[in-house]
Amino acid sequence: MVIKNAKVFINGRYLDIDVQFKDGVITNIGKDLADDEVIDAGGNYLYPGMIDTHIHGAKMCSYEDSADAVRTIAGMLPQFGVTSFLATPLVRDVETTQQTMRNIREAKGCRGADIFGIFPYMPYRNRSIAYYADHTPPTPEHTLAVCDNDLSDVKMIFCAPDLPGAMEWISWLVTQGVVPMIAYTEGTTEQMYEAADRGARIVDHFYNGLPLMDHHFSGSTVGLLLDKRLYLQMTCDGVHVAKPFIDLAIRCKGVEKIIPVSDSSKYVGMPEGVYEDNGKTVIFKDGAVRSPEGKLVTGANPYDANMRTMKRLGYSMEDIGTMFTENAARCFELHDRGKIEIGRRADLVIMDSELHVVQTFVQGESLYKAE
């Protein structure tokens, strides 16, 4: 099969070329490619399939519900252009989380976006505000227990580097083949640098869960901006982070170090309204889920909607393409996806000029087509 008449995004540019794939893999890229099966993209954009590295649920389903709930999440994501994702379950007690990990593992390989790994959302936080009041120091023993004594498909775990034993834990995590992430920290700039020295590579949904910058104090937020080694996850939905702060992060890091995430919850794909969540009332309105008092509780915008938000905020199509389609694969050293290149998976997304999904392919199979 070959896709023709598309603006093909590769390495920060849009190219007038064809993309051919067979048996789930990209086989050729170039001009005037011949094939018995041709898809005319109609002058639209062609991107590598999106990789969402922070997503908690969709369509009123969470990972702890069941393996079928996980399959529902995976099956829904291609309509948003997502072809791979890190399942991001909230870590509760050990026994509950072990079952959640089993749900995800049972669902891996299901039809839909590929679950390329798990990002267990640990309680290894050090933040003073009540919503993040659990201050659990990270230990190998707790990490292994929560993950059901299996880290083989765990791709990333966060911690606050200023917690007791955190630096040693970061070094240990690297030896397990898992990416250490920085999050929810009250630490110093110097501690952020040491965490990066030990192998930390990425920061959880930047600026959220971090302290305000105070010019009298060498704090974590400024250190995370200054260290060029660190990628920044960012929820670019126009709700979590104001545009000037997105601008600041891009100026400090460059677009190549920004990884947009949906940080979306089970409310994605649901109508706006009032819901009950674990005995608490939440209000889903204007793309945000808030408490009755107005506090932001969680994300609810799908991945492609965030691309449209960034376009509306004035970011270039080239920068949007780089941030939303290629950076995650680079950060996680995924060489089989995340870029339109011969030999990589035929995970592809056709989008129109306003960045609405027209068609999504996962390993060459069309899993979503707009009506």
N, C-alpha and C positions, 0 to 999 in steps of 0.2 A: 504494500500500500504506500502511496506517496501523497503528501500534502503539498498543494501548489497554491500560488497566489496569496502568500502570507508574508507579513513583515516578521521575520524570524529573529528572535532575540538571542544573541550569543555574545558573551564578553562585553556587555555594556552597549551594544549597538544593535540596530534593526537592519537585517539584511534581506535582500530580494532573492531568495533561494528556495529550493525545494527540500523537503525532508522525507526520506523513505525509511520504512521500517518493516521488519518481518520477524515472526516468532517472538514478538515482544521486545525486540531490540532495534535500535537505530542502526541502519545498515549503510546509508549513504546520505550525503548532504551536498547539494550543488545545483547547478542550473540545468533546466530541461531534462529532468530525470523521467524515464519511462517506466510505466507499471500498468498492469491490467486493472488495478483498482486506484482510482484517483479521488481525492477529496479536494474540492475547490474551497479555499478558506475565504474567498470573496474579498480579499484585500485586508482582512482582519489581522490581528496580532497572533503570533504563535510563540508560546512560552514553554520552557520545561515545566513539568508538573510541580505545583507548589508543595513545600515541605513545612508543615506547621509543627513547631517544636514545643508548643505549650497549649494544650487544649484539654479541658476537664470534662466535656460531654457535649451532647446535642440532643434535640428532640425529646426532652424530658428523660434522657437516659444518662446514667453515670456508670463508671466502670465497676463500682462495687455491687451494682444491681444483679448482673448475671453475664454470662458469656454472650447470650443473645443481645443484651443491651449494648455490649461492645460492638457486636456485628452491626447493630443499627447505626451506631455512631460512624463506623467505618463506611457503611453504605451510603450515608448521607453526604459525606464530605466532598466527593467528586463534583457535586453541583456547585460548589464554591471554588472549584479549581484545585482543591487539595488532593494530591495523589499519594502522599506519604505523611505520616504523623507520629509524634511521640505521644503515646497514651500517658496522660498526666493525672494519676489518681491521687486524691488527698489521703495522706497517711493518717489513720486513726489508731486504734489499738492494734497490737501485733497480730492477733488472730484474725480480725476483720480484714486487715490489709493483706495478709497472706492469701485469703480467699479471693480478694480483689486481683492480686497478681495472677492467681490461677485462672480467673475469668479472662483476663487479657491474653494469657498464653494459650488458652483453649481457642480463643477467637482468631489468633494470628493465622494469616493465610486466607481469611474469608474474602468474599467478593466485595470490592470497594477500595478505599484508600488503604495503602499498605501500612500496617503497624510495624514501622522499622525499629521500634524499641520502646522502652518504658522509661518515664521520668517520674519516679515516685516523689510526691511533694511532701518532703520530710518536715518535722517540727524543729529543725536545727536553726532556730531563729534567735536573734538578740535584738528585739525592738521593744520599746517601752510602752507603746500604745496598746490598749486593751485587746484589740482585735487580734494582735499577734503576741499574746501574753505568754504563750508556751515557750520556755527557754530550755530546750533539751540539748545538752552537749552531744555532738556526734561521736559515736564509737563504732568500730568494726562489728562488734557483737550485735548492737541494735540494728545496724544497717543490714546485716546478713539475716537476722531474724525477721525483720519486716519484709524483706525480699524473698522470703521462703527459702533461704539458703541457696539462692541461685542468682548470680549477677550476670549471667551470660547474655541476657537481652536487655539489661539495664544500661542505658546509654549516658545518663546524666543524673547527678544528685547535687542539691545545693546545701550550703551551710553558711553561717556567719563566721568569718575567719577569726573573730575576736572571742568566740566561745572557748571554754577550756578544752584543750586537746584537739582543737579544730585544725591547726596546722599539720599536726602529725596524721590526722585523719585524711586530709587532702593528699598528703604524700602516699598514704596507704591506698586511697581510692585509685590513684593513677596506676599503681601496680596491678589493680584488678581490671584495668582496661576501661574504666568508667570516667567520663569527663566531669571534673569537679566544677561546680558553679558557685558563684558568690551571690548571696541574697540576705536581706533583712539584717543588716549589720550596723552596729554603732561604732565600728572600729575606726582606726586612723588610716590615713593615706599610706603610711609605711606598712601597715598590716595588709592592705590590699596588694601592695607590691610584692610582699613576701608570699602571699597566697598565689599570685601569678608565677613567682619564681618556683613554687612547688608544683605547679601544673594546672592551676585554675585557668579556664579558657573563656568563660562566658559569664554574664551577669543576668540574673533573673529580672524580668519585666522592669527595666530601668525607667524611671526614677521611683516607681511604686515600691513601698516597703523600705525606703531608704530615708535617712534624716535630711532635713533641709540643710543647704550649704551655709556655713557660718565662717566668715573670713577670718575670725579669730582662732579658728580650730582647724587642724589638718585632718579633716573628716573623710569618711569613706566615699562619699559621692564625688568629691573633686578628684580623689585618687583614681576612682574607676573611670572617670572621664579622661584622665591624663595618661593612663597606661595603655599604650598602643597595642599591646598583646591581646587585650580583652575584647571579645565581641559583646555587644549589648543587645539582649532581647528587648523589644519595645512594642507596646500595644498601641498601634497607630490608628485608633478608632475615633480620634477627636474628643474622647471622653477622659481616658486615663492620663494623657500627656498633652499639655498645651503646645501649640505650634512653636513658640519661641524656644521651648525646651527641646523639642525635636531638632530644631535648627542648631542649637548649642551642641547636642550630641553629635550631629553630623559634621559640624565644623571641627570638633575635637578629634573625632575618630575617622572621618571619611565614610562614604556610603558603603564601602566594602566591609565595614565592621558592625553594621546595623542589621539585626535579624528581626523583622516584624513577626509578631505572633498574634493569634486571635485572642489568647487567654480566655477563650469562650467557654461557656458553661452549658448546662442542660437546657437552657432557655433558647439557645440558637435554634431557629426553625419553628419557634412557637409564636403565637400572636401576643402582642403586648397586653398587659393586664396585671392583676394582683394574684400572687401565688403564695402557697404555704411551703416553706422549705425548712425541714427538720424542726418543725414547731414554731418557726418564725415567719412573719409576714414580710414579703419582698414585693417591690413594685417594678415591673418591667415597662419602661416608658422611654421613648426617644433614644432607643438603642442602648440603654443602661439599666442595670438592675440595682436598685437602691433599697435601703431600709426605709420604713415610714418617716424616719427623721431626716432622710436625704443623704445618708452616707452611702457611698459607692460600695457595693458588695461584690460584684463579679462582672465579667465581660459577657456580652451577648451579641456581638457583631461577628459575622462570618469573615473568613480570610479575604475574599474578593471585595467585600464592602470596605475593608480597610484600605485596599488599593485605591478604590474610588475616592475615599476620604483624602488620601495623600495627593491625588490628582487635583481635587477641589482646593486643597490648601496650597497648590502652586508648585509642587515638586515635579520635576521633569519625568517624562516617560522612561528615559534612560536610567535615571536614578531609581525609579519605582521598580523597573525590571531587575536591576542589580540587587536591590534590597530584598524584594519579595520572592525571587526565583533562584538565585545562585548562591547567596551567602550562607544559607544553612548547610548546604552540602559541603561547602568549603570548610566551615567551622568543624563539622563532624567527620570530615575526611571521608565523605561518601563519594566513591569514584564510580558508582554504578547508576547514579541518578543525579538530578539537580542541575543538569546542563544538557543542552542539545549538542550531542557529540557522538560520533560513530562508536558503537560498542556499549553505549549506556542504554538503560531501560527506555523504552518508548512510552514514558510518562509525559504526556503532552497536553497542553491546554490552548484552545483557540478562544480568544477574547475579542470583543468588538472595540470600537474606538472609545467607548465610555467604560471599558473594563468590566463588562458583564460577560459571564462565561457563555460561550456558544457551544463548545463541545469539549469533553474531557476524556482522555485515553489513559488507561493504566495498563502498562505492559502491552500496548498496542490494541487493547480492547476498549471500545467505546462504552463508557459506563454512564455518561450523561450527555444529553443533547437537548438544547433549549428548544422549546416548541415554537 
